[in-house]
Amino acid sequence: MRTTVDLDPHLLKRLREEAHVRGVPLKELLTTVLQRGLAERPPRSRARYRCPTFAMGPVAAGVDLDRALPLAHALEDAEIARKLVLRK
């Protein structure tokens, strides 16, 4: 199969020199080098990502942590209102 690949000029020079030394066509050397490189590649096994968790302690009665965002907004609104009252 024919394809176009852009190679670094220094790499291409090394490949051509190696092909000349071995007495093989550049295409054959390139195929061999690529096959070896892919065969020697370690298997694609990634360590499983783990995120540590920490206990937050007891939760106050009536606080639903499933609704944390609305609770945060309500607390923020209350704090803004408190600051506005202090400015008067």
C-alpha positions in Angstrom: 0.0 0.0 0.0 1.3 3.4 -0.9 1.2 6.3 1.6 3.0 9.5 2.2 4.8 10.1 5.5 6.8 13.3 6.4 10.1 12.3 8.1 12.6 14.4 9.8 15.5 15.0 7.3 18.1 13.6 9.7 16.0 10.5 10.3 15.5 9.9 6.6 19.3 10.3 6.1 19.9 7.7 8.8 17.4 5.3 7.3 18.9 5.6 3.8 22.4 5.0 5.2 21.2 2.0 7.2 19.4 0.6 4.1 22.6 1.1 2.1 24.7 -0.7 4.7 22.3 -3.6 4.9 21.9 -3.7 1.1 18.1 -3.5 1.3 15.6 -1.1 -0.2 14.5 1.8 2.0 10.9 0.5 1.9 11.9 -2.9 3.2 14.0 -1.4 6.0 11.3 1.0 7.0 8.7 -1.8 7.1 11.1 -3.9 9.3 11.8 -1.0 11.7 8.1 -0.2 12.1 7.1 -3.8 12.6 9.8 -4.3 15.3 8.8 -1.0 17.0 5.2 -2.0 17.2 6.0 -5.5 18.3 8.2 -4.3 21.2 5.7 -1.7 22.4 4.5 -2.5 25.9 0.8 -3.5 26.2 -1.7 -0.7 26.7 -2.4 -1.2 30.3 -3.0 1.9 32.3 -3.1 2.0 36.1 -6.6 2.6 37.3 -7.1 6.1 38.4 -8.1 6.3 42.1 -9.4 9.4 43.8 -9.1 9.2 47.6 -12.1 10.0 49.6 -12.4 11.3 53.1 -15.1 11.2 55.7 -16.7 14.7 56.2 -18.0 13.9 59.7 -21.7 13.9 60.7 -24.1 15.9 58.6 -26.4 18.4 60.3 -30.0 17.3 60.5 -32.1 18.4 57.6 -29.2 18.9 55.2 -29.5 16.9 52.0 -26.1 16.5 50.4 -27.8 15.4 47.1 -29.0 19.0 46.9 -25.6 20.6 47.8 -25.6 23.2 44.9 -28.9 24.8 45.8 -27.8 24.8 49.4 -24.6 26.6 48.5 -26.6 29.2 46.5 -28.9 29.7 49.4 -26.0 30.2 51.8 -24.3 32.5 49.4 -27.5 34.6 49.1 -27.8 34.7 52.9 -24.2 35.9 53.2 -24.7 38.7 50.6 -27.9 39.8 52.3 -26.1 39.9 55.7 -23.3 42.1 54.2 -25.8 44.4 52.6 -27.6 44.9 56.0 -24.2 45.8 57.6 -23.5 48.5 55.1 -26.6 50.5 56.0 
